[in-house]
């Protein structure tokens, strides 16, 4: 019995009463997005569409111009990093790197000095380090 009543449409008076009640209510309206309504944004969008149709995409810059922009951006980033104070860790790491480089330079000079020395002098120096067994 319940199924039969569910499928029956409501009477005409009920529908008319609902419509009258709905007329007195304020109907919701979609809010305007201020970004989409912006004239600057619309102009930019139109320009992009025009450029796309003409085949002049803004991302297709000459390679030289892109390289120069990247170089300028990198220089700006380096300047900003140079202005920031160094942390204690960075200072210690820099000092350690300098000591290691200095040590490598000394070792390189020492090896170059050995190659310039005659062979009999090198052999004699290596014999000084060998302990004598008595």
TIDRENBA-11519 format. One line per 8 residues: number of its first residue (from 1); their letters; for each residue x, y, z of N, C-alpha, C. Coordinates in steps of 0.1 Angstrom, whole numbers, plus 5000, padded with zeros to 4 digits. Last residue first. Layout:
// TIDRENBA-11519
NUM> a> X,Y,Z,X,Y,Z,X,Y,Z  ...
END
This chain:
// TIDRENBA-11519
134> xxxxxxxx> 6201,4955,5134,6215,4952,5138,6215,4939,5146  6185,4970,5108,6184,4959,5117,6198,4955,5121  6174,5003,5104,6185,4994,5102,6183,4983,5112  6143,5015,5089,6151,5012,5101,6162,5001,5098  6140,5038,5064,6140,5024,5067,6149,5021,5079  6144,5064,5059,6132,5061,5067,6132,5046,5070  6166,5065,5043,6167,5071,5056,6156,5067,5065  6157,5055,5019,6165,5047,5027,6167,5052,5041
126> xxxxxxxx> 6144,5077,5008,6135,5066,5012,6144,5056,5021  6166,5093,5002,6156,5098,5012,6147,5086,5017  6178,5077,4982,6185,5080,4994,6175,5085,5005  6158,5079,4962,6162,5066,4968,6169,5068,4981  6160,5106,4956,6147,5101,4961,6150,5087,4968  6186,5108,4946,6182,5116,4959,6169,5110,4965  6185,5093,4923,6193,5088,4934,6190,5095,4947  6167,5108,4907,6163,5095,4912,6171,5091,4924
118> xxxxxxxx> 6165,5144,4912,6170,5132,4906,6167,5119,4914  6134,5162,4914,6146,5157,4921,6152,5145,4914  6111,5166,4902,6122,5174,4897,6135,5170,4903  6093,5151,4916,6096,5147,4902,6107,5155,4897  6092,5164,4941,6098,5151,4940,6101,5147,4925  6078,5187,4935,6092,5188,4939,6099,5175,4938  6053,5176,4930,6060,5182,4919,6075,5184,4922  6048,5168,4956,6049,5158,4946,6056,5164,4934
110> xxxxxxxx> 6046,5194,4968,6056,5184,4973,6059,5173,4962  6024,5204,4955,6038,5211,4953,6049,5201,4957  6005,5187,4964,6007,5188,4950,6021,5194,4947  6005,5193,4991,6008,5180,4987,6012,5179,4972  5996,5220,4990,6010,5217,4996,6014,5203,4991  5970,5216,4980,5980,5224,4972,5994,5221,4977  5959,5201,5001,5960,5195,4987,5970,5203,4979  5959,5221,5021,5967,5208,5023,5969,5201,5009
102> xxxxxxxx> 5942,5239,5010,5955,5243,5013,5964,5231,5014  5918,5224,5009,5924,5229,4997,5938,5233,4999  5915,5221,5037,5917,5209,5028,5923,5213,5015  5911,5247,5045,5922,5239,5050,5925,5227,5042  5887,5253,5031,5899,5260,5028,5912,5253,5033  5869,5235,5043,5872,5234,5029,5885,5241,5025  5870,5246,5069,5874,5233,5067,5878,5230,5053  5858,5271,5064,5872,5270,5070,5878,5257,5067
94> xxxxxxxx> 5832,5263,5056,5841,5270,5047,5856,5270,5051  5823,5250,5079,5825,5242,5067,5834,5250,5057  5822,5273,5096,5831,5261,5099,5833,5253,5087  5802,5288,5083,5816,5293,5085,5826,5282,5088  5780,5271,5083,5786,5275,5070,5800,5280,5072  5776,5270,5111,5779,5258,5104,5786,5261,5090  5769,5296,5117,5781,5290,5123,5786,5278,5115  5757,5313,5088,5755,5306,5100,5768,5300,5105
86> xxxxxxxx> 5762,5346,5075,5765,5332,5074,5762,5325,5088  5736,5370,5066,5747,5366,5075,5749,5350,5074  5730,5379,5032,5726,5373,5044,5737,5369,5053  5744,5388,5010,5740,5398,5020,5735,5392,5033  5747,5366,4995,5759,5372,5001,5755,5382,5011  5721,5360,4987,5728,5351,4996,5740,5357,5003  5718,5382,4970,5709,5381,4982,5715,5371,4992  5737,5375,4950,5738,5388,4958,5730,5387,4971
78> xxxxxxxx> 5726,5351,4941,5739,5351,4947,5741,5364,4956  5702,5361,4929,5702,5351,4940,5715,5351,4948  5713,5377,4909,5705,5383,4919,5704,5374,4931  5725,5357,4893,5734,5367,4900,5726,5374,4911  5702,5343,4885,5713,5336,4893,5721,5346,4901  5690,5362,4869,5683,5357,4881,5693,5350,4891  5710,5365,4849,5706,5376,4858,5699,5371,4871  5708,5339,4838,5721,5344,4844,5718,5355,4853
70> xxxxxxxx> 5682,5338,4829,5686,5328,4839,5699,5333,4846  5684,5358,4810,5675,5360,4821,5678,5350,4832  5702,5347,4792,5706,5359,4799,5696,5362,4811  5688,5325,4783,5700,5323,4790,5704,5335,4798  5666,5337,4770,5664,5329,4782,5676,5327,4790  5680,5351,4750,5673,5358,4760,5670,5350,4772  5690,5329,4736,5699,5338,4742,5692,5346,4753  5666,5317,4726,5675,5310,4736,5684,5319,4743
62> xxxxxxxx> 5637,5336,4725,5649,5332,4719,5658,5326,4730  5607,5322,4738,5616,5333,4737,5629,5328,4731  5578,5311,4742,5588,5308,4732,5597,5320,4730  5559,5320,4759,5569,5311,4765,5580,5308,4754  5540,5334,4745,5549,5341,4753,5560,5333,4758  5535,5325,4710,5533,5322,4725,5543,5329,4733  5522,5333,4684,5532,5340,4692,5531,5337,4706  5501,5324,4669,5513,5316,4670,5524,5322,4677
54> xxxxxxxx> 5477,5337,4668,5487,5342,4659,5500,5333,4659  5464,5324,4689,5459,5322,4676,5469,5327,4665  5480,5333,4710,5480,5318,4707,5475,5316,4693  5475,5360,4710,5489,5355,4707,5489,5340,4704  5447,5359,4717,5452,5364,4704,5465,5359,4701  5449,5348,4743,5442,5340,4733,5446,5345,4719  5464,5368,4756,5470,5354,4755,5462,5346,4744  5446,5389,4754,5459,5390,4747,5465,5376,4745
46> xxxxxxxx> 5425,5379,4770,5423,5382,4755,5436,5383,4748  5438,5379,4794,5433,5366,4788,5431,5368,4773  5443,5406,4798,5455,5396,4797,5450,5384,4790  5417,5415,4800,5425,5420,4790,5437,5411,4787  5409,5401,4824,5402,5399,4811,5411,5403,4799  5426,5413,4842,5427,5399,4840,5420,5395,4826  5417,5439,4841,5431,5436,4838,5433,5421,4834  5391,5438,4850,5393,5442,4836,5408,5438,4832
38> xxxxxxxx> 5379,5411,4870,5389,5422,4869,5391,5425,4854  5363,5389,4874,5356,5401,4869,5366,5413,4866  5381,5371,4885,5376,5369,4871,5369,5381,4865  5384,5383,4909,5395,5381,4901,5391,5379,4887  5359,5384,4921,5365,5396,4918,5377,5395,4909  5331,5365,4912,5345,5363,4916,5353,5376,4912  5300,5369,4925,5309,5373,4915,5323,5372,4920  5278,5343,4935,5286,5354,4938,5296,5357,4927
30> xxxxxxxx> 5246,5335,4924,5260,5331,4923,5268,5344,4926  5218,5338,4946,5225,5341,4933,5240,5338,4935  5188,5324,4959,5203,5326,4960,5208,5329,4946  5158,5343,4963,5165,5332,4956,5180,5335,4957  5138,5347,4990,5149,5353,4983,5157,5342,4976  5103,5339,4989,5116,5337,4993,5126,5344,4984  5079,5342,4976,5082,5351,4987,5096,5350,4992  5078,5320,4958,5079,5334,4953,5083,5344,4964
22> xxxxxxxx> 5075,5299,4975,5088,5301,4969,5089,5315,4963  5048,5300,4981,5057,5302,4991,5071,5305,4986  5037,5295,4955,5035,5308,4962,5045,5310,4973  5046,5268,4952,5050,5279,4943,5048,5293,4949  5031,5256,4972,5046,5256,4972,5052,5266,4963  5005,5259,4963,5009,5265,4976,5025,5266,4977  5006,5244,4939,5004,5259,4939,5008,5266,4952  5009,5219,4950,5019,5224,4941,5018,5239,4940
14> xxxxxxxx> 4985,5216,4964,4998,5215,4972,5009,5221,4963  4967,5216,4944,4967,5227,4954,4980,5227,4961  4971,5192,4929,4974,5205,4923,4975,5216,4933  4986,5166,4949,4975,5173,4943,4979,5187,4938  5015,5146,4939,5007,5154,4949,4996,5162,4942  5012,5114,4923,5017,5127,4923,5008,5136,4933  5021,5082,4936,5010,5091,4933,5015,5105,4933  5040,5067,4946,5041,5070,4932,5030,5079,4928
6> xxxxxx> 5034,5063,4973,5046,5070,4970,5046,5074,4955  5011,5047,4972,5010,5061,4976,5022,5069,4973  5022,5022,4965,5012,5028,4956,5011,5043,4960  5038,5016,4987,5044,5018,4974,5034,5025,4964  5019,5012,5007,5028,5023,5008,5035,5026,4994  5008,4988,5000,5000,5000,5000,5009,5013,5000
END
